[in-house]
Amino acid sequence: MSYSSRFLTVALFLPMYPTILPGAIFHRSSIPRSTITLQKRLHVNTLITQPGTVEVDWGNDYSITSDNYTMPSTVKYTPAGTHILWGRTEFAAGFDTVSSAVENDARIAHFGDRLTFTATSVLFDGEKLDLAVAPYASAFLRGESGIRVGATAIARYDAGRNSAGVTVSWSGATVASPSNPAGTFDAGAGYGRRLKASGFLGHFTPHGNVVLEKSTGVDRTVSLFEGVEYQITENFALDLSGQHFNVAGGTKDHQLVVGITVNLGHPRR
């Protein structure tokens, strides 16, 4: 498989969330929304946006448990080129366009509390195996001080209509707090399978993920994700996913996510 065909946008997404590529699932209600983008990339999306194009993700995330709602958004761009930082690295910015929560019997809506910037670099582009690393940084807009920085290592293996991947990530806070732990480690695994090689069913890919997380001063947690992606056209896709945070350890939160991904093609010069 050639380098160019490897990065065609065959299945655009969701996260949700995305998102962006923060690997850790932090413990503020607004943070987990961004993880779906990472999970989807394990087995549905290409690791980076097709070089030379811009891609936009929108998520609609409703918590069945808390009645909270967020609309995470991510804008991604991979410059065209032949170098690791200019042709094999996707630059992304993610934020919650809308965050709505019920507080004191009243619903309050506002812009997200942080901006997250990610650079995902493909280090190895094999026939079936791909390896990437994604450093990222989150800048707080309110509620917390300092920044949060970290990195995620990604390995993905494709075989026929099957795709599986694993991630390992760590992040740390420059100013720690009860809701912004000093350090967070997590590991995830995911699997997806396109239903058919062609035809109508070939547009559908069911997928599932599991994430193990441990933060400083917090018990270990396990979260589960499942859903199905519908690739309507080469540049437009929908995703319906369920997210089950802290099914083991921590406070449980069950969420329903409807995601839209659009590849806008090459930016006008």
C-alpha positions, 0 to 999 in steps of 0.5 A, a space after each residue: 500500500 502506498 504512502 498516499 493511499 494509506 492516508 486517504 480519508 476513508 472513514 471520518 468520524 465522531 470523539 467526540 471528542 475528540 476532539 483532539 487527542 488527549 488520551 487521559 480521561 480526566 475527572 471534570 465532566 467536560 473532559 471525557 468528551 474529547 476522548 472519543 476522537 482518540 478511541 475512534 482513531 484506533 480502528 475507524 479513522 486514518 491516523 491523520 487527516 489526508 495531507 493538504 486537507 482540513 477536517 472538522 469534527 462536531 460531537 453532540 454529547 448527552 449524559 443520560 446520568 447527569 442530564 449534561 450536554 456538550 458540543 465538542 469540536 475539533 479542527 484538524 489540518 495536515 500540511 502537504 509535504 514529505 517531512 515528518 513535521 510537514 506532511 506526516 503531522 496533523 495539527 489540531 485544536 479542540 474545544 467545547 463549543 457549548 457546555 450545558 449543565 444543570 446547577 441548583 435546579 437551573 440549566 447553565 450553558 457556556 463555552 468550554 473551559 479549555 482549549 487543547 492543541 495536539 500534533 499527531 506525527 506518524 512515525 512508521 507507515 507500514 503495510 498493516 502496522 502504523 505507529 504514531 505519537 501525539 503530544 498535546 497541551 490544554 490551556 485553561 480558560 477558567 476554573 483551573 490555573 496553569 496548563 496540562 501537557 502530555 503525550 499519547 503513543 498509538 499503534 494500529 494494525 489493519 488486516 482486511 476489514 478488521 482494524 485494531 489498536 492500542 494507546 498508552 498516554 500520560 499527562 501532567 498538570 503544572 498546577 494540580 487540584 482535586 479536579 486536575 490531578 498532578 499526573 494521569 496514566 491510561 492505556 486503551 485498546 479498540 477493535 472495529 470491523 467493516 461489515 462488508 467489503 463493498 455495497 451498502 453494508 460496506 459503509 458501516 463499521 461497528 467498533 468498541 474500546 476499553 480504557 484503563 486509567 489511573 490518576 494521582 490520588 484517585 482510584 483506578 477506573 475502567 471505561 467502555 465505549 461502543 458504537 457504529 460509524 456510517 461513512 456516507 461519502 468519502 468526505 462525510 461521516 456520522 457516528 452514533 456511540 455510547 460511552 460508559 465512564 468508570 464502569 469499574 471505580 469512580 462515579 459512573 456516567 453513561 453518555 450518548 454521542 452523535 458525531 459528524 466529520 467533514 473533510 473540507 478538502 484543500 484550503 484555498 490559496 
